Amino acid sequence: MITFIIWIIGVVLTVKAALEIWKLNVDSVKKLVVIVVLVLTSWIGLAVYYLLAKDRLEGWLK
């Protein structure tokens, strides 16, 4: 049961991060690549996004 809850939390955070990335004012291809990398890297990608890249990502992609 606890693993299912952790999985749901991961899915919710991934969808939230993907929506935040999609709202950035950069090229759609770059946004899509970042979202795919985020989904493929699972928890590590979420940690990097929320701890390091969230505020800097738009500048990095321009």
Predicted model as a PDB file, atoms N, CA, C, CB and O in Angstrom, pLDDT in the B-factor column:
MODEL        1                                                                  
ATOM      1  N   MET A   1       0.822  -1.200   0.000  1.00 92.00           N  
ATOM      2  CA  MET A   1       0.000   0.000   0.000  1.00 92.00           C  
ATOM      3  C   MET A   1       0.861   1.258   0.000  1.00 92.00           C  
ATOM      4  CB  MET A   1      -0.933   0.001   1.205  1.00 92.00           C  
ATOM      5  O   MET A   1       0.566   2.224  -0.704  1.00 92.00           O  
ATOM      6  N   ILE A   2       1.928   1.238   0.796  1.00 95.00           N  
ATOM      7  CA  ILE A   2       2.780   2.427   0.877  1.00 95.00           C  
ATOM      8  C   ILE A   2       3.506   2.682  -0.441  1.00 95.00           C  
ATOM      9  CB  ILE A   2       3.797   2.277   2.013  1.00 95.00           C  
ATOM     10  O   ILE A   2       3.733   3.833  -0.813  1.00 95.00           O  
ATOM     11  N   THR A   3       3.869   1.615  -1.145  1.00 95.00           N  
ATOM     12  CA  THR A   3       4.534   1.806  -2.438  1.00 95.00           C  
ATOM     13  C   THR A   3       3.584   2.420  -3.465  1.00 95.00           C  
ATOM     14  CB  THR A   3       5.078   0.470  -2.962  1.00 95.00           C  
ATOM     15  O   THR A   3       4.013   3.194  -4.320  1.00 95.00           O  
ATOM     16  N   PHE A   4       2.316   2.083  -3.387  1.00 96.00           N  
ATOM     17  CA  PHE A   4       1.326   2.670  -4.280  1.00 96.00           C  
ATOM     18  C   PHE A   4       1.178   4.166  -4.003  1.00 96.00           C  
ATOM     19  CB  PHE A   4      -0.029   1.957  -4.125  1.00 96.00           C  
ATOM     20  O   PHE A   4       1.059   4.956  -4.940  1.00 96.00           O  
ATOM     21  N   ILE A   5       1.184   4.555  -2.754  1.00 96.00           N  
ATOM     22  CA  ILE A   5       1.076   5.967  -2.387  1.00 96.00           C  
ATOM     23  C   ILE A   5       2.300   6.728  -2.884  1.00 96.00           C  
ATOM     24  CB  ILE A   5       0.926   6.128  -0.854  1.00 96.00           C  
ATOM     25  O   ILE A   5       2.173   7.833  -3.412  1.00 96.00           O  
ATOM     26  N   ILE A   6       3.486   6.142  -2.717  1.00 94.00           N  
ATOM     27  CA  ILE A   6       4.700   6.789  -3.206  1.00 94.00           C  
ATOM     28  C   ILE A   6       4.661   6.920  -4.726  1.00 94.00           C  
ATOM     29  CB  ILE A   6       5.946   5.999  -2.771  1.00 94.00           C  
ATOM     30  O   ILE A   6       5.090   7.937  -5.271  1.00 94.00           O  
ATOM     31  N   TRP A   7       4.150   5.901  -5.412  1.00 94.00           N  
ATOM     32  CA  TRP A   7       4.028   5.954  -6.871  1.00 94.00           C  
ATOM     33  C   TRP A   7       3.076   7.071  -7.294  1.00 94.00           C  
ATOM     34  CB  TRP A   7       3.537   4.600  -7.422  1.00 94.00           C  
ATOM     35  O   TRP A   7       3.369   7.814  -8.231  1.00 94.00           O  
ATOM     36  N   ILE A   8       1.942   7.190  -6.611  1.00 96.00           N  
ATOM     37  CA  ILE A   8       0.966   8.257  -6.919  1.00 96.00           C  
ATOM     38  C   ILE A   8       1.594   9.625  -6.711  1.00 96.00           C  
ATOM     39  CB  ILE A   8      -0.303   8.117  -6.037  1.00 96.00           C  
ATOM     40  O   ILE A   8       1.394  10.524  -7.529  1.00 96.00           O  
ATOM     41  N   ILE A   9       2.349   9.800  -5.633  1.00 95.00           N  
ATOM     42  CA  ILE A   9       3.025  11.073  -5.382  1.00 95.00           C  
ATOM     43  C   ILE A   9       3.990  11.388  -6.524  1.00 95.00           C  
ATOM     44  CB  ILE A   9       3.781  11.035  -4.029  1.00 95.00           C  
ATOM     45  O   ILE A   9       4.065  12.530  -6.979  1.00 95.00           O  
ATOM     46  N   GLY A  10       4.721  10.385  -6.983  1.00 94.00           N  
ATOM     47  CA  GLY A  10       5.641  10.588  -8.100  1.00 94.00           C  
ATOM     48  C   GLY A  10       4.934  10.981  -9.378  1.00 94.00           C  
ATOM     49  O   GLY A  10       5.401  11.860 -10.103  1.00 94.00           O  
ATOM     50  N   VAL A  11       3.822  10.346  -9.658  1.00 95.00           N  
ATOM     51  CA  VAL A  11       3.047  10.675 -10.861  1.00 95.00           C  
ATOM     52  C   VAL A  11       2.518  12.102 -10.774  1.00 95.00           C  
ATOM     53  CB  VAL A  11       1.876   9.679 -11.049  1.00 95.00           C  
ATOM     54  O   VAL A  11       2.600  12.854 -11.745  1.00 95.00           O  
ATOM     55  N   VAL A  12       1.984  12.475  -9.633  1.00 96.00           N  
ATOM     56  CA  VAL A  12       1.433  13.828  -9.459  1.00 96.00           C  
ATOM     57  C   VAL A  12       2.536  14.877  -9.611  1.00 96.00           C  
ATOM     58  CB  VAL A  12       0.751  13.967  -8.071  1.00 96.00           C  
ATOM     59  O   VAL A  12       2.341  15.884 -10.290  1.00 96.00           O  
ATOM     60  N   LEU A  13       3.686  14.648  -8.986  1.00 96.00           N  
ATOM     61  CA  LEU A  13       4.788  15.605  -9.095  1.00 96.00           C  
ATOM     62  C   LEU A  13       5.321  15.685 -10.522  1.00 96.00           C  
ATOM     63  CB  LEU A  13       5.915  15.222  -8.140  1.00 96.00           C  
ATOM     64  O   LEU A  13       5.698  16.764 -10.979  1.00 96.00           O  
ATOM     65  N   THR A  14       5.356  14.569 -11.223  1.00 96.00           N  
ATOM     66  CA  THR A  14       5.826  14.570 -12.606  1.00 96.00           C  
ATOM     67  C   THR A  14       4.873  15.348 -13.508  1.00 96.00           C  
ATOM     68  CB  THR A  14       5.980  13.135 -13.118  1.00 96.00           C  
ATOM     69  O   THR A  14       5.317  16.129 -14.350  1.00 96.00           O  
ATOM     70  N   VAL A  15       3.588  15.144 -13.342  1.00 96.00           N  
ATOM     71  CA  VAL A  15       2.604  15.886 -14.142  1.00 96.00           C  
ATOM     72  C   VAL A  15       2.675  17.374 -13.825  1.00 96.00           C  
ATOM     73  CB  VAL A  15       1.175  15.354 -13.884  1.00 96.00           C  
ATOM     74  O   VAL A  15       2.606  18.208 -14.728  1.00 96.00           O  
ATOM     75  N   LYS A  16       2.812  17.709 -12.548  1.00 97.00           N  
ATOM     76  CA  LYS A  16       2.923  19.121 -12.143  1.00 97.00           C  
ATOM     77  C   LYS A  16       4.163  19.765 -12.757  1.00 97.00           C  
ATOM     78  CB  LYS A  16       2.972  19.243 -10.602  1.00 97.00           C  
ATOM     79  O   LYS A  16       4.092  20.882 -13.268  1.00 97.00           O  
ATOM     80  N   ALA A  17       5.291  19.070 -12.710  1.00 97.00           N  
ATOM     81  CA  ALA A  17       6.523  19.594 -13.289  1.00 97.00           C  
ATOM     82  C   ALA A  17       6.399  19.736 -14.808  1.00 97.00           C  
ATOM     83  CB  ALA A  17       7.704  18.682 -12.937  1.00 97.00           C  
ATOM     84  O   ALA A  17       6.853  20.729 -15.377  1.00 97.00           O  
ATOM     85  N   ALA A  18       5.789  18.756 -15.460  1.00 96.00           N  
ATOM     86  CA  ALA A  18       5.616  18.821 -16.913  1.00 96.00           C  
ATOM     87  C   ALA A  18       4.740  20.009 -17.306  1.00 96.00           C  
ATOM     88  CB  ALA A  18       5.000  17.512 -17.440  1.00 96.00           C  
ATOM     89  O   ALA A  18       5.022  20.684 -18.296  1.00 96.00           O  
ATOM     90  N   LEU A  19       3.700  20.265 -16.554  1.00 97.00           N  
ATOM     91  CA  LEU A  19       2.844  21.420 -16.847  1.00 97.00           C  
ATOM     92  C   LEU A  19       3.585  22.734 -16.623  1.00 97.00           C  
ATOM     93  CB  LEU A  19       1.582  21.379 -15.980  1.00 97.00           C  
ATOM     94  O   LEU A  19       3.412  23.682 -17.389  1.00 97.00           O  
ATOM     95  N   GLU A  20       4.405  22.796 -15.581  1.00 96.00           N  
ATOM     96  CA  GLU A  20       5.205  24.000 -15.345  1.00 96.00           C  
ATOM     97  C   GLU A  20       6.201  24.226 -16.471  1.00 96.00           C  
ATOM     98  CB  GLU A  20       5.942  23.899 -14.007  1.00 96.00           C  
ATOM     99  O   GLU A  20       6.404  25.360 -16.906  1.00 96.00           O  
ATOM    100  N   ILE A  21       6.819  23.161 -16.940  1.00 96.00           N  
ATOM    101  CA  ILE A  21       7.781  23.274 -18.043  1.00 96.00           C  
ATOM    102  C   ILE A  21       7.068  23.696 -19.320  1.00 96.00           C  
ATOM    103  CB  ILE A  21       8.525  21.936 -18.263  1.00 96.00           C  
ATOM    104  O   ILE A  21       7.589  24.519 -20.073  1.00 96.00           O  
ATOM    105  N   TRP A  22       5.892  23.149 -19.574  1.00 96.00           N  
ATOM    106  CA  TRP A  22       5.163  23.477 -20.804  1.00 96.00           C  
ATOM    107  C   TRP A  22       4.743  24.942 -20.847  1.00 96.00           C  
ATOM    108  CB  TRP A  22       3.935  22.589 -20.937  1.00 96.00           C  
ATOM    109  O   TRP A  22       4.551  25.487 -21.934  1.00 96.00           O  
ATOM    110  N   LYS A  23       4.595  25.592 -19.695  1.00 96.00           N  
ATOM    111  CA  LYS A  23       4.195  27.000 -19.646  1.00 96.00           C  
ATOM    112  C   LYS A  23       5.364  27.957 -19.874  1.00 96.00           C  
ATOM    113  CB  LYS A  23       3.551  27.302 -18.311  1.00 96.00           C  
ATOM    114  O   LYS A  23       5.143  29.162 -20.001  1.00 96.00           O  
ATOM    115  N   LEU A  24       6.597  27.461 -19.931  1.00 95.00           N  
ATOM    116  CA  LEU A  24       7.753  28.321 -20.144  1.00 95.00           C  
ATOM    117  C   LEU A  24       7.710  28.938 -21.533  1.00 95.00           C  
ATOM    118  CB  LEU A  24       9.052  27.536 -19.951  1.00 95.00           C  
ATOM    119  O   LEU A  24       7.143  28.366 -22.464  1.00 95.00           O  
ATOM    120  N   ASN A  25       8.312  30.102 -21.658  1.00 94.00           N  
ATOM    121  CA  ASN A  25       8.321  30.846 -22.915  1.00 94.00           C  
ATOM    122  C   ASN A  25       9.575  30.495 -23.719  1.00 94.00           C  
ATOM    123  CB  ASN A  25       8.253  32.373 -22.648  1.00 94.00           C  
ATOM    124  O   ASN A  25      10.445  31.340 -23.927  1.00 94.00           O  
ATOM    125  N   VAL A  26       9.658  29.238 -24.169  1.00 94.00           N  
ATOM    126  CA  VAL A  26      10.771  28.770 -25.001  1.00 94.00           C  
ATOM    127  C   VAL A  26      10.205  27.892 -26.120  1.00 94.00           C  
ATOM    128  CB  VAL A  26      11.829  27.977 -24.145  1.00 94.00           C  
ATOM    129  O   VAL A  26       9.003  27.634 -26.176  1.00 94.00           O  
ATOM    130  N   ASP A  27      11.077  27.448 -26.993  1.00 95.00           N  
ATOM    131  CA  ASP A  27      10.694  26.613 -28.132  1.00 95.00           C  
ATOM    132  C   ASP A  27      10.033  25.315 -27.655  1.00 95.00           C  
ATOM    133  CB  ASP A  27      11.927  26.296 -29.005  1.00 95.00           C  
ATOM    134  O   ASP A  27      10.472  24.705 -26.681  1.00 95.00           O  
ATOM    135  N   SER A  28       8.983  24.908 -28.349  1.00 95.00           N  
ATOM    136  CA  SER A  28       8.225  23.707 -27.961  1.00 95.00           C  
ATOM    137  C   SER A  28       9.061  22.433 -28.021  1.00 95.00           C  
ATOM    138  CB  SER A  28       7.013  23.551 -28.856  1.00 95.00           C  
ATOM    139  O   SER A  28       8.869  21.531 -27.206  1.00 95.00           O  
ATOM    140  N   VAL A  29       9.973  22.350 -28.961  1.00 96.00           N  
ATOM    141  CA  VAL A  29      10.814  21.153 -29.073  1.00 96.00           C  
ATOM    142  C   VAL A  29      11.703  21.023 -27.834  1.00 96.00           C  
ATOM    143  CB  VAL A  29      11.684  21.207 -30.363  1.00 96.00           C  
ATOM    144  O   VAL A  29      11.863  19.928 -27.294  1.00 96.00           O  
ATOM    145  N   LYS A  30      12.274  22.129 -27.390  1.00 96.00           N  
ATOM    146  CA  LYS A  30      13.116  22.106 -26.189  1.00 96.00           C  
ATOM    147  C   LYS A  30      12.303  21.709 -24.963  1.00 96.00           C  
ATOM    148  CB  LYS A  30      13.772  23.477 -25.964  1.00 96.00           C  
ATOM    149  O   LYS A  30      12.767  20.932 -24.129  1.00 96.00           O  
ATOM    150  N   LYS A  31      11.090  22.244 -24.857  1.00 96.00           N  
ATOM    151  CA  LYS A  31      10.228  21.882 -23.729  1.00 96.00           C  
ATOM    152  C   LYS A  31       9.909  20.393 -23.750  1.00 96.00           C  
ATOM    153  CB  LYS A  31       8.928  22.701 -23.757  1.00 96.00           C  
ATOM    154  O   LYS A  31       9.938  19.731 -22.713  1.00 96.00           O  
ATOM    155  N   LEU A  32       9.606  19.874 -24.923  1.00 96.00           N  
ATOM    156  CA  LEU A  32       9.270  18.461 -25.045  1.00 96.00           C  
ATOM    157  C   LEU A  32      10.454  17.566 -24.685  1.00 96.00           C  
ATOM    158  CB  LEU A  32       8.799  18.156 -26.461  1.00 96.00           C  
ATOM    159  O   LEU A  32      10.278  16.536 -24.035  1.00 96.00           O  
ATOM    160  N   VAL A  33      11.651  17.951 -25.100  1.00 96.00           N  
ATOM    161  CA  VAL A  33      12.847  17.177 -24.754  1.00 96.00           C  
ATOM    162  C   VAL A  33      13.055  17.159 -23.243  1.00 96.00           C  
ATOM    163  CB  VAL A  33      14.092  17.758 -25.456  1.00 96.00           C  
ATOM    164  O   VAL A  33      13.356  16.110 -22.674  1.00 96.00           O  
ATOM    165  N   VAL A  34      12.900  18.294 -22.597  1.00 96.00           N  
ATOM    166  CA  VAL A  34      13.075  18.372 -21.143  1.00 96.00           C  
ATOM    167  C   VAL A  34      12.021  17.525 -20.435  1.00 96.00           C  
ATOM    168  CB  VAL A  34      12.994  19.839 -20.662  1.00 96.00           C  
ATOM    169  O   VAL A  34      12.336  16.843 -19.459  1.00 96.00           O  
ATOM    170  N   ILE A  35      10.797  17.556 -20.902  1.00 97.00           N  
ATOM    171  CA  ILE A  35       9.736  16.757 -20.285  1.00 97.00           C  
ATOM    172  C   ILE A  35      10.016  15.269 -20.450  1.00 97.00           C  
ATOM    173  CB  ILE A  35       8.370  17.109 -20.895  1.00 97.00           C  
ATOM    174  O   ILE A  35       9.825  14.498 -19.509  1.00 97.00           O  
ATOM    175  N   VAL A  36      10.466  14.855 -21.628  1.00 97.00           N  
ATOM    176  CA  VAL A  36      10.788  13.439 -21.854  1.00 97.00           C  
ATOM    177  C   VAL A  36      11.930  12.998 -20.937  1.00 97.00           C  
ATOM    178  CB  VAL A  36      11.169  13.195 -23.337  1.00 97.00           C  
ATOM    179  O   VAL A  36      11.873  11.919 -20.348  1.00 97.00           O  
ATOM    180  N   VAL A  37      12.958  13.826 -20.819  1.00 96.00           N  
ATOM    181  CA  VAL A  37      14.072  13.494 -19.924  1.00 96.00           C  
ATOM    182  C   VAL A  37      13.584  13.417 -18.482  1.00 96.00           C  
ATOM    183  CB  VAL A  37      15.208  14.538 -20.050  1.00 96.00           C  
ATOM    184  O   VAL A  37      13.998  12.529 -17.737  1.00 96.00           O  
ATOM    185  N   LEU A  38      12.720  14.324 -18.087  1.00 95.00           N  
ATOM    186  CA  LEU A  38      12.165  14.311 -16.729  1.00 95.00           C  
ATOM    187  C   LEU A  38      11.398  13.021 -16.468  1.00 95.00           C  
ATOM    188  CB  LEU A  38      11.245  15.525 -16.511  1.00 95.00           C  
ATOM    189  O   LEU A  38      11.552  12.413 -15.408  1.00 95.00           O  
ATOM    190  N   VAL A  39      10.588  12.604 -17.407  1.00 95.00           N  
ATOM    191  CA  VAL A  39       9.803  11.379 -17.227  1.00 95.00           C  
ATOM    192  C   VAL A  39      10.709  10.148 -17.206  1.00 95.00           C  
ATOM    193  CB  VAL A  39       8.753  11.244 -18.347  1.00 95.00           C  
ATOM    194  O   VAL A  39      10.487   9.239 -16.406  1.00 95.00           O  
ATOM    195  N   LEU A  40      11.711  10.103 -18.059  1.00 96.00           N  
ATOM    196  CA  LEU A  40      12.586   8.930 -18.135  1.00 96.00           C  
ATOM    197  C   LEU A  40      13.517   8.793 -16.931  1.00 96.00           C  
ATOM    198  CB  LEU A  40      13.409   8.992 -19.395  1.00 96.00           C  
ATOM    199  O   LEU A  40      13.945   7.685 -16.607  1.00 96.00           O  
ATOM    200  N   THR A  41      13.832   9.899 -16.270  1.00 94.00           N  
ATOM    201  CA  THR A  41      14.750   9.833 -15.138  1.00 94.00           C  
ATOM    202  C   THR A  41      14.034   9.688 -13.806  1.00 94.00           C  
ATOM    203  CB  THR A  41      15.614  11.058 -15.110  1.00 94.00           C  
ATOM    204  O   THR A  41      14.688   9.584 -12.768  1.00 94.00           O  
ATOM    205  N   SER A  42      12.727   9.680 -13.809  1.00 89.00           N  
ATOM    206  CA  SER A  42      11.906   9.393 -12.636  1.00 89.00           C  
ATOM    207  C   SER A  42      12.251  10.291 -11.447  1.00 89.00           C  
ATOM    208  CB  SER A  42      12.066   7.938 -12.241  1.00 89.00           C  
ATOM    209  O   SER A  42      12.273  11.515 -11.579  1.00 89.00           O  
ATOM    210  N   TRP A  43      12.517   9.692 -10.296  1.00 93.00           N  
ATOM    211  CA  TRP A  43      12.727  10.458  -9.063  1.00 93.00           C  
ATOM    212  C   TRP A  43      13.970  11.328  -9.128  1.00 93.00           C  
ATOM    213  CB  TRP A  43      12.827   9.521  -7.879  1.00 93.00           C  
ATOM    214  O   TRP A  43      13.982  12.421  -8.563  1.00 93.00           O  
ATOM    215  N   ILE A  44      15.011  10.871  -9.799  1.00 95.00           N  
ATOM    216  CA  ILE A  44      16.224  11.682  -9.922  1.00 95.00           C  
ATOM    217  C   ILE A  44      15.925  12.945 -10.731  1.00 95.00           C  
ATOM    218  CB  ILE A  44      17.366  10.867 -10.588  1.00 95.00           C  
ATOM    219  O   ILE A  44      16.365  14.037 -10.373  1.00 95.00           O  
ATOM    220  N   GLY A  45      15.179  12.789 -11.818  1.00 93.00           N  
ATOM    221  CA  GLY A  45      14.799  13.940 -12.620  1.00 93.00           C  
ATOM    222  C   GLY A  45      13.928  14.919 -11.852  1.00 93.00           C  
ATOM    223  O   GLY A  45      14.091  16.133 -11.982  1.00 93.00           O  
ATOM    224  N   LEU A  46      13.010  14.402 -11.056  1.00 94.00           N  
ATOM    225  CA  LEU A  46      12.175  15.278 -10.235  1.00 94.00           C  
ATOM    226  C   LEU A  46      13.011  16.034  -9.213  1.00 94.00           C  
ATOM    227  CB  LEU A  46      11.090  14.469  -9.526  1.00 94.00           C  
ATOM    228  O   LEU A  46      12.805  17.229  -9.004  1.00 94.00           O  
ATOM    229  N   ALA A  47      13.948  15.348  -8.578  1.00 95.00           N  
ATOM    230  CA  ALA A  47      14.801  15.992  -7.577  1.00 95.00           C  
ATOM    231  C   ALA A  47      15.639  17.099  -8.210  1.00 95.00           C  
ATOM    232  CB  ALA A  47      15.715  14.957  -6.902  1.00 95.00           C  
ATOM    233  O   ALA A  47      15.752  18.193  -7.657  1.00 95.00           O  
ATOM    234  N   VAL A  48      16.224  16.810  -9.366  1.00 95.00           N  
ATOM    235  CA  VAL A  48      17.029  17.827 -10.053  1.00 95.00           C  
ATOM    236  C   VAL A  48      16.155  19.001 -10.467  1.00 95.00           C  
ATOM    237  CB  VAL A  48      17.735  17.227 -11.288  1.00 95.00           C  
ATOM    238  O   VAL A  48      16.549  20.158 -10.318  1.00 95.00           O  
ATOM    239  N   TYR A  49      14.982  18.707 -10.982  1.00 95.00           N  
ATOM    240  CA  TYR A  49      14.093  19.793 -11.415  1.00 95.00           C  
ATOM    241  C   TYR A  49      13.697  20.690 -10.247  1.00 95.00           C  
ATOM    242  CB  TYR A  49      12.837  19.219 -12.077  1.00 95.00           C  
ATOM    243  O   TYR A  49      13.858  21.908 -10.314  1.00 95.00           O  
ATOM    244  N   TYR A  50      13.179  20.085  -9.175  1.00 95.00           N  
ATOM    245  CA  TYR A  50      12.676  20.890  -8.069  1.00 95.00           C  
ATOM    246  C   TYR A  50      13.774  21.523  -7.226  1.00 95.00           C  
ATOM    247  CB  TYR A  50      11.808  20.051  -7.196  1.00 95.00           C  
ATOM    248  O   TYR A  50      13.551  22.587  -6.649  1.00 95.00           O  
ATOM    249  N   LEU A  51      14.953  20.910  -7.134  1.00 95.00           N  
ATOM    250  CA  LEU A  51      16.016  21.461  -6.292  1.00 95.00           C  
ATOM    251  C   LEU A  51      16.944  22.415  -7.028  1.00 95.00           C  
ATOM    252  CB  LEU A  51      16.823  20.347  -5.710  1.00 95.00           C  
ATOM    253  O   LEU A  51      17.448  23.365  -6.429  1.00 95.00           O  
ATOM    254  N   LEU A  52      17.179  22.179  -8.316  1.00 94.00           N  
ATOM    255  CA  LEU A  52      18.157  22.990  -9.048  1.00 94.00           C  
ATOM    256  C   LEU A  52      17.586  23.773 -10.215  1.00 94.00           C  
ATOM    257  CB  LEU A  52      19.238  22.118  -9.550  1.00 94.00           C  
ATOM    258  O   LEU A  52      17.899  24.953 -10.377  1.00 94.00           O  
ATOM    259  N   ALA A  53      16.774  23.157 -11.011  1.00 94.00           N  
ATOM    260  CA  ALA A  53      16.465  23.710 -12.330  1.00 94.00           C  
ATOM    261  C   ALA A  53      15.170  24.510 -12.409  1.00 94.00           C  
ATOM    262  CB  ALA A  53      16.399  22.611 -13.308  1.00 94.00           C  
ATOM    263  O   ALA A  53      14.981  25.237 -13.385  1.00 94.00           O  
ATOM    264  N   LYS A  54      14.294  24.417 -11.460  1.00 93.00           N  
ATOM    265  CA  LYS A  54      12.970  25.024 -11.590  1.00 93.00           C  
ATOM    266  C   LYS A  54      13.043  26.517 -11.911  1.00 93.00           C  
ATOM    267  CB  LYS A  54      12.179  24.815 -10.312  1.00 93.00           C  
ATOM    268  O   LYS A  54      12.349  26.994 -12.808  1.00 93.00           O  
ATOM    269  N   ASP A  55      13.863  27.239 -11.196  1.00 92.00           N  
ATOM    270  CA  ASP A  55      13.937  28.685 -11.407  1.00 92.00           C  
ATOM    271  C   ASP A  55      14.884  29.087 -12.531  1.00 92.00           C  
ATOM    272  CB  ASP A  55      14.365  29.356 -10.137  1.00 92.00           C  
ATOM    273  O   ASP A  55      14.809  30.216 -13.017  1.00 92.00           O  
ATOM    274  N   ARG A  56      15.767  28.199 -12.952  1.00 94.00           N  
ATOM    275  CA  ARG A  56      16.780  28.526 -13.949  1.00 94.00           C  
ATOM    276  C   ARG A  56      16.503  27.937 -15.328  1.00 94.00           C  
ATOM    277  CB  ARG A  56      18.110  28.056 -13.475  1.00 94.00           C  
ATOM    278  O   ARG A  56      17.189  28.288 -16.288  1.00 94.00           O  
ATOM    279  N   LEU A  57      15.545  27.076 -15.446  1.00 93.00           N  
ATOM    280  CA  LEU A  57      15.346  26.303 -16.675  1.00 93.00           C  
ATOM    281  C   LEU A  57      15.048  27.162 -17.886  1.00 93.00           C  
ATOM    282  CB  LEU A  57      14.233  25.326 -16.483  1.00 93.00           C  
ATOM    283  O   LEU A  57      15.559  26.887 -18.972  1.00 93.00           O  
ATOM    284  N   GLU A  58      14.245  28.181 -17.734  1.00 92.00           N  
ATOM    285  CA  GLU A  58      13.910  29.026 -18.890  1.00 92.00           C  
ATOM    286  C   GLU A  58      15.152  29.715 -19.443  1.00 92.00           C  
ATOM    287  CB  GLU A  58      12.856  30.078 -18.503  1.00 92.00           C  
ATOM    288  O   GLU A  58      15.314  29.818 -20.659  1.00 92.00           O  
ATOM    289  N   GLY A  59      16.019  30.181 -18.571  1.00 93.00           N  
ATOM    290  CA  GLY A  59      17.265  30.803 -19.018  1.00 93.00           C  
ATOM    291  C   GLY A  59      18.191  29.809 -19.694  1.00 93.00           C  
ATOM    292  O   GLY A  59      18.865  30.148 -20.667  1.00 93.00           O  
ATOM    293  N   TRP A  60      18.231  28.585 -19.187  1.00 93.00           N  
ATOM    294  CA  TRP A  60      19.083  27.560 -19.772  1.00 93.00           C  
ATOM    295  C   TRP A  60      18.614  27.164 -21.160  1.00 93.00           C  
ATOM    296  CB  TRP A  60      19.125  26.343 -18.877  1.00 93.00           C  
ATOM    297  O   TRP A  60      19.435  26.816 -22.010  1.00 93.00           O  
ATOM    298  N   LEU A  61      17.320  27.209 -21.406  1.00 92.00           N  
ATOM    299  CA  LEU A  61      16.776  26.757 -22.688  1.00 92.00           C  
ATOM    300  C   LEU A  61      16.756  27.839 -23.767  1.00 92.00           C  
ATOM    301  CB  LEU A  61      15.384  26.242 -22.485  1.00 92.00           C  
ATOM    302  O   LEU A  61      16.516  27.528 -24.934  1.00 92.00           O  
ATOM    303  N   LYS A  62      16.998  29.074 -23.415  1.00 88.00           N  
ATOM    304  CA  LYS A  62      16.986  30.144 -24.425  1.00 88.00           C  
ATOM    305  C   LYS A  62      18.271  30.213 -25.189  1.00 88.00           C  
ATOM    306  CB  LYS A  62      16.721  31.477 -23.783  1.00 88.00           C  
ATOM    307  O   LYS A  62      18.420  31.058 -26.072  1.00 88.00           O  
TER     308      LYS A  62                                                      
ENDMDL                                                                          
END                                                                             
